[in-house]
């Protein structure tokens, strides 16, 4: 079986496949791929069994990550919760997988990593598990009353009511002012979690690429933004991608207000699913938070072929005591470090 390549940002067949394939997600879209390229310089490429002269029936999209710090690799896809191979048979999947192995050897990539959302296919291509995560999604087809009744009585419904009593104001926007308020909360949250913040340019480029399909949702207390989430929309799916908050105001229920407003709006505008994202398997608190919204938990497994000893320099830094150092790093330095280092972590 012959394998071909295409540029998904130039070949219109890719956008058409993403629109019609049942396993396509927001992470397959040209908008997401463009944001990865414009922010970090990652070049996307699609491997397919379809010839250039015909319609596009399948494809696996990857980004080429070249870093002097963490090596060079093919990843499907960097900074993406999941990226299902858009193939329709095990035969096609195996053919593309084996071709990727040849490409890895010929071009001396350190490894190839796939991040499927499901376990539809598992290649005969020799792979090693690189990461495991929990994934949560919420079925939005039931009525709003049914969805509300399924919320955890104490930790979720009570917090939504608390937000109302406290007079929290909900707003959504894609303006630069809203982006800056959101980013201020991102910096606070990443510091609290002892992590570097993503570059501001990443969020700006998301807005430029997605347009009205990206929304920043903010909760205000006395004109102060105390919680925010960033959502993306793809077809009939709403996707929660980033959340941030000011810990001093957690008791007011700002994040709960934002999630409930998002669920209401998603249903009202025709969404049938709410992708609540991944979380680490050793983070039971976050998993429990999502499940108290009625979300269903499943497992996402990432597969890698090649040098399995290669690890992100950022992750190694955090694992060996760098987190303590970050506690004492000024905010401006943390932002600058994130701007420099994130491109090496994809």
C-alpha positions in Angstrom: 0.0 0.0 0.0 1.5 3.3 -1.1 1.7 6.2 1.5 1.6 9.8 0.5 2.1 13.1 2.4 0.3 16.4 2.2 0.4 19.8 3.9 -2.8 20.1 5.9 -2.6 23.9 5.9 -2.4 24.1 2.1 -4.4 21.1 0.9 -8.1 21.8 1.2 -8.9 18.1 1.3 -7.7 17.9 4.9 -10.2 20.4 6.1 -12.9 18.6 4.3 -11.9 15.2 5.9 -11.9 16.8 9.3 -15.4 18.2 8.8 -16.9 14.8 7.8 -14.9 12.2 9.7 -16.7 10.9 12.8 -13.5 10.7 14.9 -12.2 14.2 14.0 -11.8 16.7 16.9 -10.8 20.3 17.3 -7.2 19.2 17.5 -7.3 18.0 13.8 -8.5 21.4 12.5 -6.4 23.7 10.4 -7.0 26.4 13.0 -5.3 24.3 15.7 -2.4 23.3 13.4 -1.9 26.9 12.3 -1.7 28.0 15.9 1.0 25.3 16.6 3.0 26.5 13.6 2.6 30.2 14.2 3.5 30.0 17.9 6.1 27.3 18.1 7.2 26.8 14.5 6.0 23.2 14.3 5.4 22.1 10.7 2.3 19.8 10.3 2.3 16.9 7.9 -0.4 14.3 7.0 0.4 10.7 6.0 -2.3 9.1 4.0 -3.1 6.1 1.7 -5.0 8.4 -0.6 -3.2 9.6 -3.8 -2.8 13.3 -4.5 -5.1 12.9 -7.6 -8.2 11.6 -5.7 -10.3 12.4 -2.7 -8.8 12.2 0.8 -10.2 9.1 2.6 -7.8 8.9 5.6 -4.9 10.5 7.3 -2.7 10.7 10.4 -1.5 14.3 11.1 1.7 14.9 13.0 3.9 17.9 13.8 7.6 18.0 13.2 9.3 19.2 16.4 12.9 20.1 16.1 14.7 21.2 19.3 18.3 21.5 20.2 17.2 21.0 23.8 14.9 18.0 23.6 15.7 16.5 20.2 13.6 16.0 17.1 10.5 14.0 16.8 7.1 13.5 15.1 4.2 14.1 17.5 0.4 13.7 16.9 0.0 16.3 18.3 1.9 18.6 20.6 -0.1 20.3 23.4 -3.2 18.4 22.3 -5.2 16.2 24.7 -5.8 13.6 22.0 -5.5 13.2 18.2 -7.3 10.2 16.8 -5.8 8.7 13.6 -8.4 9.5 10.9 -8.2 6.0 9.3 -11.0 3.6 8.6 -9.3 0.2 8.8 -6.6 -1.6 10.7 -4.9 -2.3 7.3 -4.6 1.4 6.5 -3.4 2.2 10.1 -0.7 -0.5 10.0 0.5 0.7 6.6 0.9 4.3 7.7 2.4 3.2 11.1 5.1 1.1 9.4 5.8 3.9 7.0 6.2 6.3 9.9 8.8 3.9 11.4 10.7 3.9 8.1 10.6 7.7 8.0 11.8 7.9 11.6 14.8 5.7 10.8 15.6 7.4 7.4 15.4 10.9 8.8 16.8 10.1 12.2 13.9 11.3 14.3 14.3 10.4 18.0 10.8 9.0 18.1 7.2 9.1 16.8 4.4 9.5 19.2 0.6 9.0 18.6 -2.0 10.3 21.0 -5.3 8.6 20.1 -8.5 9.3 22.0 -9.7 5.7 21.6 -8.2 2.2 21.3 -9.8 1.5 17.9 -6.5 0.3 16.4 -3.3 -1.0 17.8 -0.5 -1.4 15.3 1.7 -4.4 14.9 4.3 -1.6 14.7 6.4 -2.0 17.8 5.3 0.7 20.3 5.8 1.5 24.0 3.3 3.3 26.2 4.6 6.8 26.9 1.8 8.4 28.9 -1.6 7.6 30.4 -4.3 10.1 31.2 -8.0 10.2 32.3 -10.3 11.8 29.8 -13.8 13.1 30.6 -16.7 14.0 28.4 -20.2 15.0 29.1 -23.3 14.0 27.0 -25.3 17.2 26.4 -28.3 15.5 24.7 -30.4 15.2 27.9 -32.5 18.2 28.9 -31.0 21.0 30.9 -33.1 20.0 33.9 -31.8 16.4 33.7 -28.2 17.6 33.4 -28.6 19.9 36.5 -30.2 17.1 38.5 -27.2 14.9 37.7 -24.8 17.4 39.3 -23.3 16.6 42.6 -25.7 18.2 45.2 -23.1 19.6 47.6 -19.9 20.3 45.7 -21.4 21.4 42.4 -25.0 22.6 42.6 -24.3 24.4 45.9 -21.3 26.2 44.4 -23.4 27.4 41.4 -26.0 28.8 43.8 -23.2 30.4 45.9 -22.0 32.2 42.8 -25.4 33.7 42.4 -25.7 34.8 46.0 -22.3 36.4 45.8 -23.4 38.4 42.8 -20.7 37.0 40.5 -21.1 38.4 36.9 -20.6 36.1 33.9 -19.1 37.5 30.7 -17.7 36.1 27.5 -15.4 37.8 25.0 -12.5 37.5 22.6 -11.3 41.0 23.1 -7.6 41.8 23.9 -8.7 43.2 27.3 -10.5 39.9 28.1 -7.4 38.0 26.9 -5.2 40.0 29.2 -7.5 39.4 32.2 -7.5 35.7 31.4 -3.7 35.6 31.0 -3.2 37.3 34.4 -5.2 34.4 35.9 -3.2 31.9 33.9 0.1 33.2 35.3 -1.4 33.1 38.9 -2.6 29.5 38.4 0.5 28.2 36.8 2.6 29.7 39.6 0.3 28.0 42.2 0.8 24.7 40.4 4.6 25.3 40.1 4.6 25.4 36.4 5.7 27.9 33.8 2.9 29.8 32.0 2.3 29.3 28.3 3.3 32.2 26.1 0.7 35.0 25.7 1.3 34.6 21.9 -0.2 31.1 22.1 -3.6 32.4 23.3 -3.5 35.3 20.8 -2.8 33.0 17.9 -5.7 30.7 19.1 -8.0 33.7 18.8 -6.7 34.7 15.4 -7.1 31.2 14.1 -10.4 30.2 15.6 -12.2 33.5 15.5 -15.7 33.2 17.0 -15.1 29.5 17.7 -12.9 30.5 20.6 -14.4 32.1 23.7 -12.9 33.5 26.9 -15.4 33.1 29.7 -14.9 35.2 32.8 -16.4 35.4 36.3 -16.2 38.8 37.9 -16.5 39.8 41.6 -16.8 43.5 42.2 -15.3 44.2 38.7 -12.4 41.9 39.4 -11.9 38.8 37.2 -11.6 35.9 39.6 -12.0 32.9 37.3 -11.8 32.2 33.6 -11.9 29.3 31.1 -11.1 29.2 27.4 -13.3 27.0 25.2 -13.1 26.0 21.6 -15.9 24.7 19.4 -15.7 22.1 16.7 -18.9 21.0 15.0 -21.3 19.8 17.7 -18.7 19.5 20.4 -17.7 22.1 22.9 -14.1 21.8 24.2 -12.8 23.0 27.6 -9.1 23.6 27.0 -7.8 26.0 29.7 -9.0 27.2 33.1 -7.5 29.7 35.6 -8.5 31.4 38.8 -7.5 33.6 41.7 -7.3 31.2 44.7 -8.3 34.0 47.1 -11.8 33.8 45.6 -12.3 30.1 45.1 -15.0 29.9 47.8 -17.3 32.1 45.7 -17.9 29.4 43.0 -16.6 31.3 40.0 -15.3 28.2 38.2 -18.6 26.4 38.8 -20.5 29.3 37.4 -18.4 29.3 34.3 -18.8 25.5 33.6 -22.6 25.7 34.1 -22.9 28.7 31.8 -20.8 26.9 29.2 -23.0 23.8 29.4 -26.2 25.9 29.0 -24.8 27.8 26.1 -23.4 24.7 24.4 -26.8 22.9 24.6 -28.7 26.0 23.4 -26.4 26.3 20.3 -26.7 22.7 19.2 -23.7 21.0 20.9 -24.2 17.3 21.9 -21.0 16.8 23.7 -18.7 18.7 26.1 -15.1 17.6 26.0 -13.8 18.3 29.5 -10.2 17.4 28.6 -7.6 15.1 30.1 -6.1 15.0 33.6 -3.2 13.0 35.1 -4.1 9.6 36.5 -2.5 10.7 39.8 -4.8 13.7 40.1 -7.9 12.2 41.7 -9.1 15.7 42.8 -9.5 17.0 39.2 -11.0 13.7 38.0 -13.6 13.9 40.8 -14.4 17.5 40.0 -15.2 16.6 36.4 -17.2 13.5 37.4 -19.3 15.6 39.7 -20.6 17.3 36.6 -21.9 14.0 35.3 -18.9 13.5 33.0 -17.9 10.0 31.9 -14.3 8.9 32.5 -12.2 6.9 30.0 -8.5 6.3 29.6 -6.3 7.9 27.0 -3.0 6.1 26.2 -0.2 7.7 24.2 2.1 5.4 22.2 5.7 6.0 21.2 8.1 4.2 18.9 11.8 5.0 19.0 13.9 6.3 21.8 11.7 5.8 24.8 14.3 7.3 27.2 13.8 10.8 25.7 11.9 13.0 28.1 10.8 16.6 28.0 13.5 18.9 29.6 10.7 20.8 31.3 9.3 17.7 32.8 12.7 16.5 34.0 13.3 19.9 35.5 10.0 19.6 37.5 10.8 16.1 38.6 14.2 16.9 40.0 13.4 19.9 42.2 12.8 22.7 39.7 9.4 23.3 41.1 10.8 24.6 44.3 13.0 27.0 42.4 10.0 28.3 40.5 8.4 29.3 43.8 11.1 32.0 44.1 11.2 33.2 40.5 9.7 36.6 39.7 6.6 36.7 37.6 8.3 38.4 34.6 11.1 35.9 34.6 8.6 33.0 34.6 6.7 34.5 31.7 9.9 35.0 29.7 11.1 31.4 30.6 7.7 30.0 29.4 8.0 32.0 26.1 11.5 30.5 25.5 11.0 26.9 26.7 7.5 25.8 25.7 8.6 25.3 22.0 11.0 22.7 23.3 8.3 20.7 25.2 5.9 19.8 22.5 
